[in-house]
Amino acid sequence: MKKEGYRHWLEAQKYQANTISAQMFRAARVEECHGDLDEHYAQDQMMSLIEMLSYSKDDERHNRPNPSKIPFEGVIRSNLASYRDAIKRYKRFLDLGGGAIDTSVSSEAEDNSQKMAEEGALRRIGLERDMQAALRIEIQQLELGISIIDDGAERSVDSGFIDITARDVSGTVVVIELKAGRAGRDAVGQILSYMGDIAAEEDNGKVRGILVASDFDGKARAAARMVPNLILRKYSVRFTFSDGHV
């Protein structure tokens, strides 16, 4: 495992120190019990490893044994889910080039429009990371009584990574998706996919969604009207200033 590079990448995602330590520990624990993670990635992009760490509600109902070599105490499904999330996150790191961005293209082949689009995407991703870090600190401003339940890191589901997973005062799981700019119909489809994955994983199937963006286009608003358990929330930024000479 590329430990130093992975740690730097996690820090760049603005995870808290305890979250970084937990993710590093879980990935290292899987590696200790199942072999080098980079070799697993080279073989099949970790898909066999991720599948082995899966444990369904049906497995739990039939009291099937822990399919992994990782020793632990407690609920098998929740323990394996935490290790699977850690491996999916390390896979994400490797998918992005192991934390390195390759800019070695010749001047003749360089496509300026593509380069500008990529830079814009990176800026958007960076802003969304900043939004997520800020919202995790001030989550009560989004909804009173809500609490974060994802251990400080995006929860992985079949459809991708959920920005923030929380629970409301009634005990319902809340999927929170953040968009730095204006959100369209695709953003509604994205959060609905996440909600569907969570509904399949939770025992009672109850789940809500909150889509946060600077604004929403007409198609996003129209689609959201048909989903009673999905809320749209607009954010705004307010600047404060102080004397820089003090």
Phi and psi in degrees as GROMACS dihedral restraints (atoms count N, CA, C in turn):
[ dihedral_restraints ]
;  ai    aj    ak    al  type     phi  dphi    fc
    3     4     5     6     1   -80.8    20    10
    4     5     6     7     1    79.0    20    10
    6     7     8     9     1   -62.4    20    10
    7     8     9    10     1   -50.2    20    10
    9    10    11    12     1   -66.6    20    10
   10    11    12    13     1   -44.6    20    10
   12    13    14    15     1   -62.9    20    10
   13    14    15    16     1   -39.3    20    10
   15    16    17    18     1   -67.5    20    10
   16    17    18    19     1   -41.6    20    10
   18    19    20    21     1   -60.9    20    10
   19    20    21    22     1   -44.3    20    10
   21    22    23    24     1   -62.6    20    10
   22    23    24    25     1   -39.0    20    10
   24    25    26    27     1   -64.9    20    10
   25    26    27    28     1   -43.6    20    10
   27    28    29    30     1   -62.2    20    10
   28    29    30    31     1   -39.6    20    10
   30    31    32    33     1   -63.6    20    10
   31    32    33    34     1   -37.1    20    10
   33    34    35    36     1   -67.3    20    10
   34    35    36    37     1   -23.3    20    10
   36    37    38    39     1   -80.5    20    10
   37    38    39    40     1    -0.9    20    10
   39    40    41    42     1    68.0    20    10
   40    41    42    43     1    31.3    20    10
   42    43    44    45     1   -73.6    20    10
   43    44    45    46     1   150.4    20    10
   45    46    47    48     1   -69.2    20    10
   46    47    48    49     1   158.8    20    10
   48    49    50    51     1   -59.5    20    10
   49    50    51    52     1   -40.6    20    10
   51    52    53    54     1   -68.4    20    10
   52    53    54    55     1   -32.7    20    10
   54    55    56    57     1   -68.2    20    10
   55    56    57    58     1   -42.0    20    10
   57    58    59    60     1   -61.2    20    10
   58    59    60    61     1   -44.7    20    10
   60    61    62    63     1   -61.2    20    10
   61    62    63    64     1   -41.7    20    10
   63    64    65    66     1   -65.3    20    10
   64    65    66    67     1   -42.8    20    10
   66    67    68    69     1   -66.1    20    10
   67    68    69    70     1   -41.3    20    10
   69    70    71    72     1   -64.1    20    10
   70    71    72    73     1   -42.5    20    10
   72    73    74    75     1   -63.4    20    10
   73    74    75    76     1   -46.3    20    10
   75    76    77    78     1   -65.6    20    10
   76    77    78    79     1   -42.2    20    10
   78    79    80    81     1   -63.7    20    10
   79    80    81    82     1   -42.7    20    10
   81    82    83    84     1   -65.8    20    10
   82    83    84    85     1   -35.2    20    10
   84    85    86    87     1   -65.8    20    10
   85    86    87    88     1   -42.0    20    10
   87    88    89    90     1   -63.5    20    10
   88    89    90    91     1   -42.7    20    10
   90    91    92    93     1   -62.7    20    10
   91    92    93    94     1   -40.9    20    10
   93    94    95    96     1   -59.8    20    10
   94    95    96    97     1   -38.9    20    10
   96    97    98    99     1   -91.2    20    10
   97    98    99   100     1   -23.6    20    10
   99   100   101   102     1  -127.9    20    10
  100   101   102   103     1     6.4    20    10
  102   103   104   105     1    98.3    20    10
  103   104   105   106     1   168.9    20    10
  105   106   107   108     1   -53.8    20    10
  106   107   108   109     1   125.2    20    10
  108   109   110   111     1   -67.2    20    10
  109   110   111   112     1   -34.7    20    10
  111   112   113   114     1   -66.3    20    10
  112   113   114   115     1   -33.9    20    10
  114   115   116   117     1   -69.1    20    10
  115   116   117   118     1   -38.8    20    10
  117   118   119   120     1   -60.2    20    10
  118   119   120   121     1   -38.8    20    10
  120   121   122   123     1   -67.4    20    10
  121   122   123   124     1   -40.7    20    10
  123   124   125   126     1   -65.6    20    10
  124   125   126   127     1   -32.6    20    10
  126   127   128   129     1   -73.0    20    10
  127   128   129   130     1   -54.1    20    10
  129   130   131   132     1  -151.2    20    10
  130   131   132   133     1    30.2    20    10
  132   133   134   135     1    56.4    20    10
  133   134   135   136     1    32.4    20    10
  135   136   137   138     1    71.9    20    10
  136   137   138   139     1     8.5    20    10
  138   139   140   141     1   -64.0    20    10
  139   140   141   142     1   -39.1    20    10
  141   142   143   144     1   -66.0    20    10
  142   143   144   145     1   -39.1    20    10
  144   145   146   147     1   -65.7    20    10
  145   146   147   148     1   -44.1    20    10
  147   148   149   150     1   -63.6    20    10
  148   149   150   151     1   -40.6    20    10
  150   151   152   153     1   -64.0    20    10
  151   152   153   154     1   -40.3    20    10
  153   154   155   156     1   -64.8    20    10
  154   155   156   157     1   -30.6    20    10
  156   157   158   159     1   -85.0    20    10
  157   158   159   160     1     2.4    20    10
  159   160   161   162     1   -83.9    20    10
  160   161   162   163     1   141.9    20    10
  162   163   164   165     1  -149.0    20    10
  163   164   165   166     1   110.0    20    10
  165   166   167   168     1   -86.3    20    10
  166   167   168   169     1   172.3    20    10
  168   169   170   171     1   -63.6    20    10
  169   170   171   172     1   -33.6    20    10
  171   172   173   174     1   -66.5    20    10
  172   173   174   175     1   -40.3    20    10
  174   175   176   177     1   -58.9    20    10
  175   176   177   178     1   -41.4    20    10
  177   178   179   180     1   -66.7    20    10
  178   179   180   181     1   -42.3    20    10
  180   181   182   183     1   -62.2    20    10
  181   182   183   184     1   -35.0    20    10
  183   184   185   186     1   -91.8    20    10
  184   185   186   187     1     6.1    20    10
  186   187   188   189     1    55.3    20    10
  187   188   189   190     1    42.5    20    10
  189   190   191   192     1   -72.2    20    10
  190   191   192   193     1   149.9    20    10
  192   193   194   195     1   -72.4    20    10
  193   194   195   196     1   165.3    20    10
  195   196   197   198     1   -61.0    20    10
  196   197   198   199     1   117.1    20    10
  198   199   200   201     1   -77.2    20    10
  199   200   201   202     1    -9.0    20    10
  201   202   203   204     1   -97.7    20    10
  202   203   204   205     1   173.0    20    10
  204   205   206   207     1   -93.9    20    10
  205   206   207   208     1     4.5    20    10
  207   208   209   210     1   -81.8    20    10
  208   209   210   211     1   119.1    20    10
  210   211   212   213     1   -81.6    20    10
  211   212   213   214     1   132.2    20    10
  213   214   215   216     1  -159.0    20    10
  214   215   216   217     1   165.1    20    10
  216   217   218   219     1  -111.5    20    10
  217   218   219   220     1   155.4    20    10
  219   220   221   222     1   104.8    20    10
  220   221   222   223     1  -163.5    20    10
  222   223   224   225     1   -69.7    20    10
  223   224   225   226     1   123.8    20    10
  225   226   227   228     1   -62.7    20    10
  226   227   228   229     1   -46.1    20    10
  228   229   230   231     1   -61.9    20    10
  229   230   231   232     1   -45.6    20    10
  231   232   233   234     1   -71.0    20    10
  232   233   234   235     1   -37.4    20    10
  234   235   236   237     1   -64.4    20    10
  235   236   237   238     1   -47.8    20    10
  237   238   239   240     1   -65.7    20    10
  238   239   240   241     1   -33.4    20    10
  240   241   242   243     1   -61.3    20    10
  241   242   243   244     1   -39.4    20    10
  243   244   245   246     1   -67.6    20    10
  244   245   246   247     1   -39.4    20    10
  246   247   248   249     1   -69.8    20    10
  247   248   249   250     1   -39.0    20    10
  249   250   251   252     1   -63.9    20    10
  250   251   252   253     1   -41.5    20    10
  252   253   254   255     1   -59.7    20    10
  253   254   255   256     1   -42.1    20    10
  255   256   257   258     1   -63.9    20    10
  256   257   258   259     1   -39.7    20    10
  258   259   260   261     1   -70.3    20    10
  259   260   261   262     1   -39.5    20    10
  261   262   263   264     1   -62.2    20    10
  262   263   264   265     1   -35.9    20    10
  264   265   266   267     1   -70.2    20    10
  265   266   267   268     1   -39.4    20    10
  267   268   269   270     1   -66.5    20    10
  268   269   270   271     1   -38.2    20    10
  270   271   272   273     1   -59.8    20    10
  271   272   273   274     1   -41.0    20    10
  273   274   275   276     1   -60.4    20    10
  274   275   276   277     1   -41.8    20    10
  276   277   278   279     1   -59.4    20    10
  277   278   279   280     1   -45.4    20    10
  279   280   281   282     1   -69.7    20    10
  280   281   282   283     1   -37.0    20    10
  282   283   284   285     1   -58.3    20    10
  283   284   285   286     1   -32.4    20    10
  285   286   287   288     1   -87.9    20    10
  286   287   288   289     1    14.2    20    10
  288   289   290   291     1    93.3    20    10
  289   290   291   292     1    20.6    20    10
  291   292   293   294     1    69.0    20    10
  292   293   294   295     1    30.1    20    10
  294   295   296   297     1    89.7    20    10
  295   296   297   298     1    -8.5    20    10
  297   298   299   300     1  -102.6    20    10
  298   299   300   301     1   140.0    20    10
  300   301   302   303     1  -105.6    20    10
  301   302   303   304     1   117.2    20    10
  303   304   305   306     1   -84.4    20    10
  304   305   306   307     1   113.2    20    10
  306   307   308   309     1  -112.1    20    10
  307   308   309   310     1    17.0    20    10
  309   310   311   312     1   -83.4    20    10
  310   311   312   313     1    76.1    20    10
  312   313   314   315     1  -118.9    20    10
  313   314   315   316     1   148.1    20    10
  315   316   317   318     1   -73.0    20    10
  316   317   318   319     1   154.0    20    10
  318   319   320   321     1   -64.5    20    10
  319   320   321   322     1   -30.1    20    10
  321   322   323   324     1   -70.3    20    10
  322   323   324   325     1   -36.3    20    10
  324   325   326   327     1   -90.6    20    10
  325   326   327   328     1    -8.0    20    10
  327   328   329   330     1   -67.6    20    10
  328   329   330   331     1   128.5    20    10
  330   331   332   333     1  -102.6    20    10
  331   332   333   334     1   107.0    20    10
  333   334   335   336     1   -63.1    20    10
  334   335   336   337     1   -37.9    20    10
  336   337   338   339     1   -66.4    20    10
  337   338   339   340     1   -39.6    20    10
  339   340   341   342     1   -66.1    20    10
  340   341   342   343     1   -40.1    20    10
  342   343   344   345     1   -62.6    20    10
  343   344   345   346     1   -42.4    20    10
  345   346   347   348     1   -64.8    20    10
  346   347   348   349     1   -38.3    20    10
  348   349   350   351     1   -64.8    20    10
  349   350   351   352     1   -41.7    20    10
  351   352   353   354     1   -65.6    20    10
  352   353   354   355     1   -41.0    20    10
  354   355   356   357     1   -64.7    20    10
  355   356   357   358     1   -38.9    20    10
  357   358   359   360     1   -63.7    20    10
  358   359   360   361     1   -39.9    20    10
  360   361   362   363     1   -64.6    20    10
  361   362   363   364     1   -40.6    20    10
  363   364   365   366     1   -64.4    20    10
  364   365   366   367     1   -39.8    20    10
  366   367   368   369     1   -64.1    20    10
  367   368   369   370     1   -41.1    20    10
  369   370   371   372     1   -64.1    20    10
  370   371   372   373     1   -43.0    20    10
  372   373   374   375     1   -63.2    20    10
  373   374   375   376     1   -41.5    20    10
  375   376   377   378     1   -62.6    20    10
  376   377   378   379     1   -41.3    20    10
  378   379   380   381     1   -65.7    20    10
  379   380   381   382     1   -40.3    20    10
  381   382   383   384     1   -65.8    20    10
  382   383   384   385     1   -34.2    20    10
  384   385   386   387     1   -65.1    20    10
  385   386   387   388     1   -42.1    20    10
  387   388   389   390     1   -62.5    20    10
  388   389   390   391     1   -42.2    20    10
  390   391   392   393     1   -59.8    20    10
  391   392   393   394     1   -44.5    20    10
  393   394   395   396     1   -63.4    20    10
  394   395   396   397     1   -45.1    20    10
  396   397   398   399     1   -61.1    20    10
  397   398   399   400     1   -41.9    20    10
  399   400   401   402     1   -68.4    20    10
  400   401   402   403     1   -42.1    20    10
  402   403   404   405     1   -68.0    20    10
  403   404   405   406     1   -33.3    20    10
  405   406   407   408     1   -61.6    20    10
  406   407   408   409     1   -32.5    20    10
  408   409   410   411     1   -77.1    20    10
  409   410   411   412     1   -37.0    20    10
  411   412   413   414     1  -115.5    20    10
  412   413   414   415     1    42.9    20    10
  414   415   416   417     1   -62.0    20    10
  415   416   417   418     1   -26.9    20    10
  417   418   419   420     1   -67.2    20    10
  418   419   420   421     1   -19.6    20    10
  420   421   422   423     1   -71.3    20    10
  421   422   423   424     1   -23.7    20    10
  423   424   425   426     1   -78.2    20    10
  424   425   426   427     1   -43.2    20    10
  426   427   428   429     1  -161.9    20    10
  427   428   429   430     1   128.3    20    10
  429   430   431   432     1   -65.5    20    10
  430   431   432   433     1   137.6    20    10
  432   433   434   435     1    84.8    20    10
  433   434   435   436     1    -5.2    20    10
  435   436   437   438     1   -79.4    20    10
  436   437   438   439     1   146.6    20    10
  438   439   440   441     1  -135.6    20    10
  439   440   441   442     1   142.3    20    10
  441   442   443   444     1   -81.4    20    10
  442   443   444   445     1   135.6    20    10
  444   445   446   447     1  -126.1    20    10
  445   446   447   448     1    19.2    20    10
  447   448   449   450     1  -107.4    20    10
  448   449   450   451     1    17.3    20    10
  450   451   452   453     1    60.6    20    10
  451   452   453   454     1    26.7    20    10
  453   454   455   456     1    83.0    20    10
  454   455   456   457     1     7.3    20    10
  456   457   458   459     1  -138.9    20    10
  457   458   459   460     1   154.7    20    10
  459   460   461   462     1   -57.9    20    10
  460   461   462   463     1   135.3    20    10
  462   463   464   465     1   -83.9    20    10
  463   464   465   466     1   131.3    20    10
  465   466   467   468     1   -88.8    20    10
  466   467   468   469     1   135.0    20    10
  468   469   470   471     1  -133.0    20    10
  469   470   471   472     1   176.3    20    10
  471   472   473   474     1   -58.7    20    10
  472   473   474   475     1   -32.9    20    10
  474   475   476   477     1   -84.3    20    10
  475   476   477   478     1    -9.2    20    10
  477   478   479   480     1   145.8    20    10
  478   479   480   481     1  -147.7    20    10
  480   481   482   483     1  -116.3    20    10
  481   482   483   484     1   126.8    20    10
  483   484   485   486     1   -83.4    20    10
  484   485   486   487     1   129.3    20    10
  486   487   488   489     1   -56.2    20    10
  487   488   489   490     1   -54.5    20    10
  489   490   491   492     1  -140.9    20    10
  490   491   492   493     1   132.5    20    10
  492   493   494   495     1  -113.8    20    10
  493   494   495   496     1   128.7    20    10
  495   496   497   498     1  -135.6    20    10
  496   497   498   499     1   179.0    20    10
  498   499   500   501     1  -135.5    20    10
  499   500   501   502     1   134.4    20    10
  501   502   503   504     1   -88.6    20    10
  502   503   504   505     1  -179.0    20    10
  504   505   506   507     1   -64.6    20    10
  505   506   507   508     1   -21.3    20    10
  507   508   509   510     1   -88.1    20    10
  508   509   510   511     1    -4.8    20    10
  510   511   512   513     1    94.6    20    10
  511   512   513   514     1     0.9    20    10
  513   514   515   516     1   -78.8    20    10
  514   515   516   517     1   137.5    20    10
  516   517   518   519     1   -70.7    20    10
  517   518   519   520     1   136.8    20    10
  519   520   521   522     1  -119.3    20    10
  520   521   522   523     1   121.1    20    10
  522   523   524   525     1   -91.2    20    10
  523   524   525   526     1   124.2    20    10
  525   526   527   528     1  -117.3    20    10
  526   527   528   529     1   120.9    20    10
  528   529   530   531     1  -116.8    20    10
  529   530   531   532     1   134.5    20    10
  531   532   533   534     1  -113.9    20    10
  532   533   534   535     1   135.4    20    10
  534   535   536   537     1  -126.7    20    10
  535   536   537   538     1   129.7    20    10
  537   538   539   540     1   -68.1    20    10
  538   539   540   541     1   -32.3    20    10
  540   541   542   543     1  -116.2    20    10
  541   542   543   544     1  -142.8    20    10
  543   544   545   546     1   -79.2    20    10
  544   545   546   547     1   133.7    20    10
  546   547   548   549     1   -98.2    20    10
  547   548   549   550     1   141.5    20    10
  549   550   551   552     1  -114.0    20    10
  550   551   552   553     1  -166.5    20    10
  552   553   554   555     1   -61.3    20    10
  553   554   555   556     1   -33.4    20    10
  555   556   557   558     1   -61.3    20    10
  556   557   558   559     1   -36.6    20    10
  558   559   560   561     1   -65.5    20    10
  559   560   561   562     1   -36.6    20    10
  561   562   563   564     1   -65.1    20    10
  562   563   564   565     1   -44.5    20    10
  564   565   566   567     1   -61.6    20    10
  565   566   567   568     1   -37.5    20    10
  567   568   569   570     1   -63.2    20    10
  568   569   570   571     1   -50.4    20    10
  570   571   572   573     1   -68.0    20    10
  571   572   573   574     1   -32.0    20    10
  573   574   575   576     1   -66.0    20    10
  574   575   576   577     1   -35.7    20    10
  576   577   578   579     1   -62.8    20    10
  577   578   579   580     1   -44.6    20    10
  579   580   581   582     1   -61.4    20    10
  580   581   582   583     1   -43.8    20    10
  582   583   584   585     1   -62.0    20    10
  583   584   585   586     1   -39.1    20    10
  585   586   587   588     1   -63.9    20    10
  586   587   588   589     1   -39.6    20    10
  588   589   590   591     1   -64.1    20    10
  589   590   591   592     1   -43.5    20    10
  591   592   593   594     1   -65.6    20    10
  592   593   594   595     1   -41.4    20    10
  594   595   596   597     1   -59.2    20    10
  595   596   597   598     1   -35.4    20    10
  597   598   599   600     1   -73.0    20    10
  598   599   600   601     1   -26.5    20    10
  600   601   602   603     1   -87.7    20    10
  601   602   603   604     1   -31.9    20    10
  603   604   605   606     1   -79.6    20    10
  604   605   606   607     1   144.5    20    10
  606   607   608   609     1   -62.2    20    10
  607   608   609   610     1   -42.4    20    10
  609   610   611   612     1   -91.3    20    10
  610   611   612   613     1    -7.9    20    10
  612   613   614   615     1    72.1    20    10
  613   614   615   616     1     6.1    20    10
  615   616   617   618     1   -84.2    20    10
  616   617   618   619     1   129.3    20    10
  618   619   620   621     1  -154.6    20    10
  619   620   621   622     1   143.9    20    10
  621   622   623   624     1  -121.6    20    10
  622   623   624   625     1   165.9    20    10
  624   625   626   627     1  -133.5    20    10
  625   626   627   628     1   145.5    20    10
  627   628   629   630     1  -129.8    20    10
  628   629   630   631     1   116.7    20    10
  630   631   632   633     1  -101.2    20    10
  631   632   633   634     1   120.2    20    10
  633   634   635   636     1  -110.3    20    10
  634   635   636   637     1   128.0    20    10
  636   637   638   639     1  -155.0    20    10
  637   638   639   640     1   169.1    20    10
  639   640   641   642     1   -71.9    20    10
  640   641   642   643     1   -26.7    20    10
  642   643   644   645     1  -167.6    20    10
  643   644   645   646     1   173.7    20    10
  645   646   647   648     1  -135.9    20    10
  646   647   648   649     1   137.8    20    10
  648   649   650   651     1   -81.3    20    10
  649   650   651   652     1   173.9    20    10
  651   652   653   654     1   -61.4    20    10
  652   653   654   655     1   -37.2    20    10
  654   655   656   657     1   -67.5    20    10
  655   656   657   658     1   -38.0    20    10
  657   658   659   660     1   -64.8    20    10
  658   659   660   661     1   -43.8    20    10
  660   661   662   663     1   -64.2    20    10
  661   662   663   664     1   -41.2    20    10
  663   664   665   666     1   -64.6    20    10
  664   665   666   667     1   -43.3    20    10
  666   667   668   669     1   -64.9    20    10
  667   668   669   670     1   -40.9    20    10
  669   670   671   672     1   -67.2    20    10
  670   671   672   673     1   -26.8    20    10
  672   673   674   675     1   -61.5    20    10
  673   674   675   676     1   -26.8    20    10
  675   676   677   678     1   -88.3    20    10
  676   677   678   679     1     1.6    20    10
  678   679   680   681     1  -121.8    20    10
  679   680   681   682     1    96.7    20    10
  681   682   683   684     1   -63.6    20    10
  682   683   684   685     1   -23.7    20    10
  684   685   686   687     1   -98.6    20    10
  685   686   687   688     1    19.8    20    10
  687   688   689   690     1  -118.5    20    10
  688   689   690   691     1   128.5    20    10
  690   691   692   693     1  -115.2    20    10
  691   692   693   694     1   139.4    20    10
  693   694   695   696     1  -102.1    20    10
  694   695   696   697     1   132.7    20    10
  696   697   698   699     1  -131.0    20    10
  697   698   699   700     1   126.6    20    10
  699   700   701   702     1   -91.1    20    10
  700   701   702   703     1   139.3    20    10
  702   703   704   705     1  -110.5    20    10
  703   704   705   706     1   159.5    20    10
  705   706   707   708     1  -141.4    20    10
  706   707   708   709     1   158.5    20    10
  708   709   710   711     1  -111.5    20    10
  709   710   711   712     1   131.7    20    10
  711   712   713   714     1  -119.0    20    10
  712   713   714   715     1   128.2    20    10
  714   715   716   717     1   -91.4    20    10
  715   716   717   718     1   143.5    20    10
  717   718   719   720     1  -123.8    20    10
  718   719   720   721     1   145.9    20    10
  720   721   722   723     1  -128.0    20    10
  721   722   723   724     1   151.2    20    10
  723   724   725   726     1  -140.3    20    10
  724   725   726   727     1   166.7    20    10
  726   727   728   729     1   -68.1    20    10
  727   728   729   730     1   119.4    20    10
  729   730   731   732     1   -75.0    20    10
  730   731   732   733     1   -10.7    20    10
  732   733   734   735     1   -86.6    20    10
  733   734   735   736     1   -12.4    20    10
